[in-house]
């Protein structure tokens, strides 16, 4: 699967984020990393999942970025995949391919070939009434790992609960980026250099996500259907971002939070609920 490498390649290209003129690979006040993570996830889903691709070929699949789910408390989700009702307005819409250009996703020749072979998927308008089939929240823990754990856990739990209340039939996904770099330049603190204790810091966050984020087997009302983790080495100093596979920090291939298992589990859930 190509998503993590596309993510690392694109994050390596710094861009202006926040108020200052300096380019950053990651900025906590920007949602660029969340949008990018969601784009790469959906790219792999469309390439790998036959049921999802068939729905797209029939014109029955849409998507939304920063989509507001209406429920007890309205919640903005990073990505939703929707089931398009028949006869939807033919007004001009952003396509999944267009979004790659807008996000400046860095694709190699093989990525572009696969993207060109995919059926077109169009973005929902704000006033469209489409059923949410997949709801994805993308989180990142890039520095101050231990300090961030309680907030990260609370935000993941709240999102899963609100998404489930808003669309009880949807597949809920928690996709998380964890930084394994030994240091990190913080844009919000005038370029302060934070030192990390690795592999311990990254491992504690990945382990919290694996053990403390509930799944539907643990809690049907607010557990997630699918949980995944990608571990990156992002120093935020202009050096290349890379994907980390070291099992002392990253999920093993046998772990349910491993990226490829996340994609395959998501495909299985979609096929079971919406594939007919």
C-alpha positions, 0 to 999 in steps of 0.5 A, spaced: 500 500 500 502 506 498 499 511 502 504 512 508 510 513 503 505 518 499 504 521 506 512 522 508 514 524 501 508 530 501 510 532 508 517 532 507 515 538 502 515 544 507 509 549 506 507 556 509 502 554 515 500 559 520 501 566 520 509 567 519 513 566 513 517 560 514 515 554 511 513 548 516 513 540 514 508 540 520 504 546 524 499 544 529 495 550 527 494 547 520 489 541 518 494 540 512 496 534 515 489 531 517 487 532 510 493 529 507 492 523 511 485 522 509 487 523 502 492 517 502 487 513 506 482 514 501 487 513 495 489 506 498 482 504 499 480 506 492 485 502 490 485 496 494 477 495 496 473 492 490 467 494 493 468 501 494 471 501 487 464 498 484 460 503 488 465 509 485 464 506 478 456 506 479 457 514 481 454 512 488 460 514 492 462 521 494 466 524 500 467 530 504 473 533 507 471 537 514 464 535 514 459 537 519 455 531 522 449 533 525 447 530 532 447 531 539 453 536 538 455 537 531 462 534 530 466 536 524 470 530 521 476 530 517 473 525 512 467 522 510 465 517 505 458 518 503 453 514 499 450 518 494 442 518 493 440 517 485 439 524 481 443 528 485 445 535 482 450 535 477 453 542 479 460 542 478 464 539 484 471 538 486 473 531 485 478 526 489 483 527 483 482 535 484 483 535 491 490 531 490 492 538 486 489 542 492 493 539 497 500 539 493 500 531 494 507 529 491 505 523 487 510 518 483 509 515 476 506 509 479 501 513 484 499 517 478 498 511 474 493 508 479 490 515 480 488 515 473 485 508 473 481 510 479 473 512 477 472 519 479 469 520 486 466 527 487 466 531 493 459 533 497 456 540 497 455 542 504 447 542 502 447 535 500 443 530 503 448 523 503 448 517 507 455 517 511 458 510 510 465 511 513 467 517 518 474 518 519 478 522 524 485 523 523 489 525 529 497 527 530 501 526 536 508 530 534 511 532 540 510 532 548 508 525 547 506 524 554 503 530 556 499 530 550 496 523 552 490 525 556 487 530 551 489 525 545 485 520 548 479 524 550 478 527 543 479 520 540 473 518 544 469 524 544 469 523 536 467 516 536 461 517 540 459 523 536 460 520 529 456 514 532 450 518 534 450 522 528 450 516 523 449 509 527 450 505 521 457 508 519 463 505 519 468 509 524 475 510 523 480 513 528 487 514 524 493 516 528 500 519 526 505 518 531 512 521 531 518 517 533 523 523 531 528 524 537 527 531 536 522 536 533 522 544 532 515 547 534 512 552 530 508 555 535 514 556 540 518 560 536 522 554 533 524 551 540 527 544 539 523 539 543 527 533 545 524 526 545 525 520 549 525 514 543 523 509 542 519 510 549 515 516 547 512 514 541 511 507 543 507 509 549 502 513 544 502 507 540 500 503 545 495 507 548 491 507 542 492 500 541 489 498 548 485 504 550 481 506 544 475 502 545 472 498 539 465 496 538 467 489 541 468 493 547 463 499 547 458 498 542 455 506 543 462 509 542 467 504 540 471 505 533 470 500 528 477 500 525 483 504 529 490 505 525 497 508 527 502 510 522 509 512 525 513 517 522 520 520 523 518 528 522 523 533 526 520 539 522 527 542 521 527 541 513 530 534 513 526 528 510 520 525 513 520 518 513 515 512 515 518 508 521 517 500 521 521 499 527 517 494 532 519 498 538 515 504 536 510 502 530 505 496 530 507 490 528 504 487 521 500 482 526 497 488 530 490 490 528 492 498 528 497 496 523 496 501 517 495 495 512 490 491 517 486 498 518 485 498 510 483 491 509 479 491 516 475 498 513 474 494 506 471 488 509 466 493 514 464 496 507 463 490 503 459 487 509 454 493 510 454 497 504 457 492 498 450 489 496 
